Amino acid sequence: MKKTLVFVAICWLFVSASVSAAQKATIIYQNDLHGWLFPSSSRVGMVGMLGILMPLFEKNPNAFYAMSGDLFTGPDFMPQMKGVLELRMWNHFWKHLANNGFGDRVLISAGNHDFDYGVPVPDAFSSGLLCANLLNTDNQPYYVPYRVVDAPSGLRVGFVGLLLTEDRHVLDIVNGKHLKVIPMLDALLKVIPEMGKLDLTVLMVHEYMHHILKLAQVLPARLGVDIILSGHDHMLLERPLIQNGIYIFQAGAMNGYYGRADVWMENGVVTSVKNSIVPLVPSELARVAMQAKEQADSRKGSPVAVLKHSLLGVSFPGRENSLGDFAADAYRWATKTNVAMTNSASLRMAFRVHPGESRVLYEGDFKVLNPFGDHLVTGEVTGRQIREILEGDAVRFTNQVSGIRYKVDRNRPIGKRVSDIEIDGRPLELDRRYSLTHNAYCARPENMKMYLHLKPGSVDWKRTSFLCHEVLADYAKHLKTIDYSSDGDGRIAVTP
C-alpha cells in the first residue's frame, strides 16, 4: 500500500511539473499607428483597442500589448499640436490600463517618426519608451532599454526596444542632443544578460524588414530571442516570417489592424505559435454615427477663439448661466444698446471643457449654439417696462441678460419680487428710456407676452442686419479667449 501511495505521489509531481513548465502567452501587437488614435467612420481608434484589451487582460494574466514604433505623424493636426495630441492620447490610453493594474503589460518602442518634432524627453511617455540602442554621453540608454514582466502565473517575459540605425533625419536630431545610436546587436549583447532568466524574449524592432532579417540571422542562440515584433515597412504579415528559428511579426499600419500571437512554450523554449491578423473596423452603428459627426465637423469652418472654462446653460434654463451671459454680452456688444436679453431656450449647445485644459471653438460651433437664423432687433423701453420684464421672469424665468444686475426674492408677493435693479452700474430710473436688444423671434407680437411679459405692440422694434449666430462667432473672435465663470457672475442674485 505504501509503495502504491509513493508511486502515485511521484506521478502527481511529474504531471504537476510538466503542467507548470508548459505556458501560453498572448501578445496583441501593432506598429506604425502614425497618429490615427481617435475613432472615425473608418477606424475604431485607441478607444476600441481599450475595449479589446481590458477583458483580455482581466481574464488572461499572460496577455500583453506591444506597439513597435511610430506613434507620431499622420493626421493634419495644427502645427503646434503635432506630436502633442498623439502623446496625450497614448498616455491616457496607458493610464487607463495602468489604473486597472495592467500598466506593466503595455509596451511601446521608439520609431523614426517619433523624432519628427524633436527628441522626446525620457518621461514624456507615461508608459516609458523602450529603446536599448540610443545612448547618452555616459553610454547609458537614454530611454528605458527593456522591461521584464513577471506575470502572476509565474511566466517571465522580457521586451527590448530597438531603433533603426541609418535614418539620416533621426541621426541629425539625436546628434544635436549629444545622443548616439549604436548597432542593435551591440545593445542586445549588453542588455539581454541583464534581464536574467526569461521564459520568453521579445524584441520590438523598428527597422526595414531586410535589416531585421539580417539581425535575426546573426543573433547568437545564447541570447534566447524568440520573437521579433517589427515595424517601419507597414507590412501585413498573415503568417509570421521565420529566420534563425525566430518568429517575426508585423501588423500593417495606421491603426487599421492588430495582430494576435498566441505563443506556447515549455521550459523557456517556444513549441508552437498561432498568429491572426484582425481588421479594426467600427460597428455599423459607430460607422454611421461617426459619418454624421464628420459631416457636421466639416461645416465648422475656421477656429475663432479659445474657451478657458465650460459655457453651461442648456441644462440650467431656469437661472443665470455662463452660456447666457456670453450670448447676451455678444448681442449688446454688436448693437451697442444699454441692455441685451435673450431667451434661454434659444441657446442649444453647452460647450464643456475638461478641467485644467482649454478648448478651441470654431465658426460652425456658434451655428450649432443658435441654429435658428434669427436676426437681432433693438427697441426703446422705459425703466418701468424693464421692471415688468424682470418681474415676469421672477415668476417664470426666461431671459439671460447683459448690462443689467438685479435681485430676486421669490418669497415676496408678485410685483414686488425684484429689487436693486442696476443698468450700467446705476440704479434703474422708471421713467427713463433705455435701448434694448433681443432676438426677432421673441419680439414677434404673438411671442411678446410669453418671452418679455409685455403687451404686443408696446415696443417699436427695429430689425438689424445681425444674425444671432454670426454675432456670437464675431464676439468670440473679438475676445480671442473666452473666460467666463461656468456658474455665471451674479447678474441675477436669487434668494432661495
BELSUL-V972846 format. One record per residue. N is the residue number from 1. SS is DSSP state (h for helix, s for strand, l for the rest). NEAR is the number of other C-alpha atoms within 10 Angstrom. D_FIRST is the distance of its C-alpha to the first C-alpha in whole Angstrom. Layout:
((N SS NEAR D_FIRST) (N SS NEAR D_FIRST))
This chain:
((1 l 6 0) (2 h 7 4) (3 h 8 5) (4 h 9 5) (5 h 10 6) (6 h 11 9) (7 h 11 10) (8 h 12 11) (9 h 12 12) (10 h 12 14) (11 h 12 15) (12 h 12 17) (13 h 11 19) (14 h 11 20) (15 h 12 21) (16 h 11 23) (17 h 11 24) (18 h 13 26) (19 h 11 27) (20 h 13 29) (21 h 15 30) (22 s 16 32) (23 s 22 35) (24 s 18 38) (25 s 20 41) (26 s 21 44) (27 s 19 48) (28 s 23 51) (29 s 25 54) (30 s 27 58) (31 l 34 61) (32 l 29 64) (33 l 26 65) (34 l 20 68) (35 l 24 69) (36 l 22 68) (37 l 26 66) (38 l 15 68) (39 l 16 67) (40 l 19 70) (41 l 19 71) (42 l 16 69) (43 l 23 66) (44 l 25 64) (45 h 21 64) (46 h 19 61) (47 h 13 61) (48 h 16 60) (49 h 17 57) (50 h 16 56) (51 h 11 55) (52 h 12 53) (53 h 17 51) (54 h 15 51) (55 h 10 48) (56 h 16 47) (57 h 19 46) (58 h 12 45) (59 h 9 42) (60 l 16 41) (61 l 18 41) (62 l 22 41) (63 s 21 45) (64 s 24 48) (65 s 22 52) (66 s 20 54) (67 s 26 58) (68 s 31 59) (69 l 32 62) (70 l 26 66) (71 l 26 66) (72 l 25 69) (73 l 20 73) (74 l 18 73) (75 l 13 75) (76 l 9 78) (77 l 14 78) (78 l 8 81) (79 h 9 81) (80 h 9 80) (81 h 11 77) (82 l 18 76) (83 l 23 72) (84 h 15 73) (85 h 16 72) (86 h 22 69) (87 h 21 67) (88 h 14 68) (89 h 16 66) (90 h 19 63) (91 h 17 63) (92 h 14 62) (93 h 20 60) (94 h 22 58) (95 h 16 58) (96 h 14 57) (97 h 19 54) (98 h 16 54) (99 h 9 54) (100 l 11 51) (101 l 12 49) (102 l 20 49) (103 h 18 52) (104 h 18 50) (105 h 24 49) (106 s 21 53) (107 s 23 54) (108 s 26 58) (109 s 31 59) (110 l 26 63) (111 l 29 65) (112 h 22 69) (113 h 20 70) (114 h 20 69) (115 h 19 72) (116 l 17 74) (117 l 15 76) (118 l 14 75) (119 l 15 72) (120 l 15 70) (121 l 10 69) (122 l 13 65) (123 l 11 64) (124 l 14 66) (125 l 17 63) (126 l 17 61) (127 l 21 58) (128 l 21 59) (129 l 23 60) (130 s 30 58) (131 l 28 60) (132 l 29 59) (133 l 28 62) (134 s 27 65) (135 s 20 66) (136 l 17 68) (137 l 11 71) (138 l 8 68) (139 l 12 66) (140 l 14 63) (141 s 21 62) (142 l 20 65) (143 l 23 62) (144 s 19 58) (145 l 24 57) (146 s 26 53) (147 s 17 51) (148 s 17 47) (149 s 17 45) (150 s 17 42) (151 l 16 40) (152 l 10 38) (153 l 11 35) (154 l 14 35) (155 l 20 38) (156 s 18 41) (157 s 22 44) (158 s 20 47) (159 s 25 50) (160 s 27 54) (161 s 32 57) (162 s 30 60) (163 s 27 63) (164 l 24 66) (165 l 19 68) (166 l 12 71) (167 l 11 72) (168 h 9 76) (169 h 13 76) (170 h 23 73) (171 h 18 74) (172 h 13 77) (173 h 17 76) (174 h 18 73) (175 h 13 76) (176 h 12 78) (177 l 13 75) (178 l 11 75) (179 l 21 71) (180 s 21 70) (181 s 22 68) (182 l 18 66) (183 l 16 64) (184 h 20 61) (185 h 15 59) (186 h 11 60) (187 h 21 59) (188 h 21 55) (189 h 14 55) (190 h 11 56) (191 h 17 54) (192 h 22 51) (193 h 12 49) (194 h 10 50) (195 l 16 48) (196 l 10 45) (197 l 14 41) (198 l 20 42) (199 l 21 40) (200 s 26 43) (201 s 23 46) (202 s 22 49) (203 s 21 53) (204 s 31 56) (205 s 29 59) (206 s 30 62) (207 l 22 64) (208 l 14 65) (209 h 18 63) (210 h 9 64) (211 h 13 64) (212 h 19 60) (213 h 17 59) (214 h 12 61) (215 h 15 59) (216 h 21 56) (217 h 14 56) (218 h 11 57) (219 l 16 54) (220 l 12 52) (221 h 10 48) (222 h 9 47) (223 h 13 49) (224 l 19 46) (225 l 24 48) (226 l 22 47) (227 s 23 49) (228 s 27 53) (229 s 27 54) (230 s 28 58) (231 s 32 61) (232 l 22 65) (233 l 17 66) (234 l 17 65) (235 l 15 63) (236 s 16 61) (237 l 16 58) (238 l 15 56) (239 l 14 54) (240 l 20 53) (241 s 14 55) (242 s 15 52) (243 s 15 54) (244 l 16 52) (245 l 14 49) (246 s 20 50) (247 s 19 50) (248 s 24 54) (249 s 27 54) (250 l 29 58) (251 s 31 59) (252 l 24 62) (253 l 21 65) (254 l 20 66) (255 l 24 63) (256 l 18 64) (257 s 21 60) (258 s 22 57) (259 s 25 54) (260 s 19 50) (261 s 21 48) (262 s 16 44) (263 s 19 42) (264 s 18 39) (265 s 18 37) (266 s 17 34) (267 l 14 34) (268 l 20 38) (269 s 17 39) (270 s 21 41) (271 s 13 39) (272 s 11 41) (273 s 15 44) (274 s 12 46) (275 s 18 49) (276 s 15 52) (277 s 19 55) (278 s 13 56) (279 s 14 60) (280 l 16 61) (281 l 18 63) (282 l 18 64) (283 l 13 63) (284 h 10 66) (285 h 10 67) (286 h 17 67) (287 h 18 69) (288 h 15 72) (289 h 13 72) (290 h 18 72) (291 h 15 75) (292 h 12 77) (293 h 13 76) (294 h 13 77) (295 h 10 81) (296 h 13 81) (297 h 13 81) (298 l 9 83) (299 l 13 86) (300 l 16 85) (301 l 12 88) (302 l 10 88) (303 s 16 87) (304 s 21 89) (305 s 21 88) (306 s 18 85) (307 s 21 83) (308 l 21 82) (309 l 21 81) (310 l 22 80) (311 s 25 83) (312 l 25 82) (313 l 26 83) (314 l 19 82) (315 l 13 80) (316 l 13 83) (317 l 19 86) (318 l 17 87) (319 l 21 88) (320 l 25 89) (321 l 27 86) (322 h 23 86) (323 h 29 87) (324 h 29 90) (325 h 28 91) (326 h 21 91) (327 h 29 92) (328 h 24 95) (329 h 20 96) (330 h 25 96) (331 h 30 99) (332 h 24 101) (333 h 19 101) (334 h 17 102) (335 h 19 105) (336 l 14 106) (337 l 18 106) (338 l 18 106) (339 s 24 103) (340 s 30 100) (341 s 24 98) (342 s 27 96) (343 s 20 94) (344 h 25 90) (345 h 16 89) (346 h 20 91) (347 l 22 88) (348 l 17 85) (349 l 19 82) (350 l 16 81) (351 s 16 80) (352 l 15 77) (353 l 16 76) (354 l 10 73) (355 l 9 73) (356 l 7 74) (357 l 9 75) (358 l 16 78) (359 s 17 79) (360 s 14 82) (361 s 23 84) (362 s 20 86) (363 h 21 89) (364 h 21 87) (365 h 23 85) (366 h 22 88) (367 h 21 89) (368 h 16 86) (369 h 21 87) (370 l 20 90) (371 l 16 90) (372 l 15 93) (373 l 14 96) (374 l 16 98) (375 s 18 101) (376 s 28 102) (377 s 25 105) (378 s 24 107) (379 s 17 109) (380 s 19 111) (381 s 19 110) (382 s 18 112) (383 h 19 110) (384 h 15 110) (385 h 20 108) (386 h 23 105) (387 h 20 105) (388 h 17 105) (389 h 19 102) (390 h 27 100) (391 h 22 100) (392 h 23 99) (393 h 22 96) (394 h 22 95) (395 h 13 95) (396 l 14 93) (397 l 18 92) (398 l 24 93) (399 s 26 94) (400 s 28 93) (401 s 28 96) (402 s 27 98) (403 l 19 101) (404 s 20 100) (405 s 21 98) (406 s 19 98) (407 s 19 96) (408 s 22 95) (409 s 16 95) (410 l 16 94) (411 l 10 94) (412 l 10 98) (413 l 9 100) (414 l 13 101) (415 l 13 103) (416 l 14 103) (417 l 20 99) (418 s 24 100) (419 s 16 101) (420 s 12 102) (421 s 21 103) (422 s 16 103) (423 s 17 104) (424 l 12 104) (425 l 10 104) (426 s 11 107) (427 s 14 107) (428 l 22 108) (429 l 16 111) (430 l 14 112) (431 l 11 115) (432 l 11 114) (433 s 16 113) (434 s 19 110) (435 s 16 109) (436 s 25 106) (437 s 29 103) (438 s 26 101) (439 s 23 100) (440 h 21 102) (441 h 20 99) (442 h 20 99) (443 h 27 103) (444 l 14 104) (445 h 15 106) (446 h 13 104) (447 h 16 101) (448 h 18 103) (449 h 16 102) (450 h 16 99) (451 h 22 98) (452 h 25 101) (453 l 19 102) (454 l 19 106) (455 l 13 108) (456 l 15 108) (457 l 12 111) (458 l 12 111) (459 l 18 111) (460 l 13 112) (461 l 19 109) (462 s 14 110) (463 s 16 108) (464 s 14 107) (465 s 9 105) (466 s 18 102) (467 s 19 99) (468 h 29 96) (469 h 27 93) (470 h 18 96) (471 h 21 97) (472 h 26 93) (473 h 24 92) (474 h 19 96) (475 h 21 95) (476 h 24 92) (477 h 18 93) (478 h 14 96) (479 h 14 93) (480 l 15 91) (481 s 17 88) (482 s 22 88) (483 l 15 87) (484 l 19 87) (485 l 17 85) (486 l 17 82) (487 l 16 83) (488 l 19 87) (489 l 14 90) (490 l 14 91) (491 l 19 94) (492 s 20 93) (493 s 17 92) (494 s 16 91) (495 s 10 91) (496 l 7 88))
